[in-house]
């Protein structure tokens, strides 16, 4: 039985600690800021939240140098608040969500936008535009529940490309987790990307991308030329 693979669980850093947080699954909520929904051609008032996933091993630590992803000429950045759960359940009540949160971080949802657009046009799933290798850079987790209000931004080579505030989310963290738990039972080790403000746009080879949320450690990655 020596040919049975031995797999390691993906992990992300925990701020001010030598420990690592094990990642079970990654869920993402789409179009959770009205200005971003509008820039994507959607009406922010017309639909409930929708979710997509990334593989657990898509996580990338801050400071990593990344190869430019294959099969895209239009790689986009989306800076987001990321929630890490230490407890789970199905049909969770919003009032119970705070006690389920281990910590929070800033992440970047990397998107092969041209691939996503082609899939949407053809009426096909767009998993591969979101769930590719190393598509989820995430900064160190800060313990506790996130603030309801904090600046969130992203820069490329020091130039601001996205800027918003967590208070502008359409659905709160509690609502996101509660609604997600009606689709699947959430569990300890799950990460949830909570949406991005307006200003999403392209990343080019050789650029340094930094995502920031006020009061916590940033995520920074550099793309090789």
Secondary structure, DSSP 8 states (H G I E B T S, - for coil): -TTS------EEEBTTSS-EEE--EEEEE---BHHHHHHTT--TTS----EEEE-GGGEE-TT-EE---SS-S-EEE-EEEEEEES--BSS--GGGSGGGEEEEEEEEE-EEHHHHHHHHHHT---HHHHSSTT-EEE--BEES---SS-EEEEEETTEEEEEEEGGGBSS-HHHHHHHHTTTS-B-TTEEEE----S--EE--TT-EEEEEETTS--EEEEE--
